[in-house]
Amino acid sequence: LLTVAKLRELPFAKWRVQGVLPERGLAAIYGQSGSGKTFLALDLACAIATGKKQWFGSKVRAAPVVYVGLEGEGGIRQRVTAWELENKTQLPDNLRVMLGNFTLVSEVGGQELAADILSVVGEGGVVVIDTLNQATPGADENSSAEMGNAIANAKALAAAVSGLVVLVHHAGKDAARGMRGHSSLFAAMDAVIEVVSTVSGRVWKMAKLKDGESGFAHGFVALEDGTELQYK
């Protein structure tokens, strides 16, 4: 039972991307199919792995990144190469890509991945899972119990690597209702980025940030080669 004085002595929340992603916890990037959410997620992963000074104007703190690509596996190599060419930067070995089967339905999948991450790149990193749907085969996204189980396993993975897990997810049929599936998913997130495609271009919005400001937005361009560029 902390006194107010002791409460004030606690450290402030630490950021992986200032005002966008916390250093630890659970986050989501979601949008309709074709909105550019995977492009944005991979661009963010590369920025963190390389320690790029800024991402859309927000300061980045470098960390190991593991990108779990469960959709569009064939295009990841092309997008990574395009990012290197556009940014004139070679991606370091602390960006690792995992292709193939992975599940959050059982805790075993997260435990095995955590063990691999800790043995290869160490703790304190970011794990991007693209997509939540592919990582929860057979699960009912509208079920409180089944989504609660997946959330618990994602949180356990984040705790095991002492870092952040970012779930790439789909928007529901009614975009105004946010992420597809049970409302407990949005509630469990420390940060949520919504990606939308409009007639004037693509935009990502800070839909939720537990320990910071939300509601701001940035436009971006998803080029045919997978490059991400901020609007000027």
N, C-alpha and C positions, 0 to 999 in steps of 0.2 A: 504494500500500500504506500505509494509514493506521495510525499508532500509536494506542494506546488514548487517549492525551491528545488527539490530533486528533479521534478519534471522539467524545469528549465535547464537543467544540466545535461539532459539527453541530447544527443547529436541531431541536427536537422537531417531531413531526408537527403540521400545522396542520389545524384543523377547520372545515368549513362549518357543520355542526350538531354541537355538542360531544358527543363520545362516541357519535355515530351515523353521521355521514358525514364523510369526510376532504375536505380542500379540493381535492385532485387525485386522479385515479385512476379506478377502475371499481367500480361498485356495482350491486346488483340488489334489486328488490322483487318478490317472487313469491308466488303463492297460487293456490288453486283458482278456477275460474270462479265469480263471484258472491261471492267472499270480501271484496271491497272494496279490492283492491290498486290499482285505478285511482283510486278516491276518495282513498286515502291518498297516492298519488304526486302527484296534483294539489294536494292540501292542502299537502304538503311543498314543492312548487314555488312555490306562492303565498306561503308563509311565508318562503322564502328571497328571493324577488323583492321583497317588501315590507320585508324586514329586521325581521320580527316578532321581538320580544324573545326569546320562547321557543317551542319546539315540543315539546309533551309534557314540559315541564320542562327541556329542553336548550337552551342558549344558541345563537342563530342569528346567523351573520355574513352580511349581505346580499350578494347577487351577482346579475348578470343570469342569467335562466333562459330556455332555449328548450325548449318542450314539443312533442315530435314525436308528434302524435296520429294513429296509424294504425288504431286500432280505436274504434268508437263516436264517430265524428267529430261526429255531430249533437248529442250530449249534452254536448260540452265547453263550448259557449257557456252552456248552462243551469247547469252546475256552477260555472263561473267567476263567473257572476252571483250564484249562491247563496252562494258564498264571500264575495263583497264585501258582500252584505247581512248575513250572519251576523257577519262581522268588522268591519262598519261602516268598511270601508277600500276605497278605490278602487285597483285594481291599477295599478302604474306601467308605463310603456312598456318597461321592461327585462324584462318578462315577454312573450315572444313565443311564438306558437303556429304550428306548421307542420303543415298538413294535406295529405294526398295521398301520393304515392309517395316512398319513401326506402328505400335498401338498404344493408346492411352486408356483402352478398355480395361486392361489389367495393370496392376502396379509393377509387374515384372518388366514390361517394356521400358518404363521409365527408369527402373533400377539398372537395367543392363546398359541403357544409353548413358546414364550418369556415370557408371563405372568406366565406360569407354572414354567419355569426355575428360574425366579426372586424370586418367592415365595418359592421355595424348596431349591435351592443351591446358589442363589444370582447372582450378576453380575460378569463380568470379566472372564468368562469361555470359553470353547470350545464346539461347537456343531458339531458333525460329522454326516452327512446325507449320508446313504448308501442304495441306490444309487440315483444319480440325476434322472435317468430314471424313477425309481419308485416314485420319489417325484414330477414328472411332468406328470401325467397320461393324455394321449390324446394329449400332446403337440408335435409339430413338432420340433425336435432338430435342423433341418436345417433352421428353420425360424428365421430371425433376430429379428422380433417382439416378438415371443413367447419365445425365449431364453433370449431376453432382459428383458422380464417381470419376468422370473424365477430368473435371476441374480439380478434384482432390489429387489425382495422379499427376496432373500438370504442376500443381503447387509443390508436390513432393519432389518432382524433378528439379524445380527451381531451387528448393531448399538444399537438395543433395549437392548441387553444383555451386551453391552460394551465389546465385545469379538471377537472371531474368529469363522467363519463357514467354515468347511472343507467338500467339496463335493466329494464323491467317484463316479467315472464315468468310462465309458468304452472307450477304444481306438477305433478308426475307423477301417474299413477294411484294409485300407492302413496305417500301423503303422507309416510310415514316416510322415504322415500328422497330427499326434498327436491325441488329444481328438476328440471323435465322435461329430458331430454336427457343428453348426455355429462357425465361427472363433471368434466371439465376446466373446465366453465363455473363451477361453484362454486369450484374451486381458484383460478381466475384473479381472483376478486373481492376487493377490499379491504374491502368491507362488504356484508352480505346481510341484508335484512329479510324475514322470513316473515310473511304475513298469513293468518290462519285465521278461519273463521266457526264458532262453537260454539253450543250450545243456550242459553248464557247471554249471548252477544253476540260481537262481533268483537274480535280481538286481533292486535296486531303484535308480533313477537318479534325480538330482535337475534340472528339465527342465526350471524352471523360478523362479527367486527371485527378486522382484522389488527393494528391498533395500539391496541387498547383492550379493554374488557370486553364480553363477549357473554353471552347467556342471559337478560337481563332482558326484561320484556314490559309492554305497556300496552294496556288496553282502549280501544275507541273505538266511536262510534255513526255509522253511515252512514245519514243520513236520506234520505227519498225525494227531497228536492231536491238531494242531493249534498253537503250540509254535513257536515263532520267535527267531532265533539265528543268530547273526552276524558271518560271516566267520572270522576265525582267520587268 
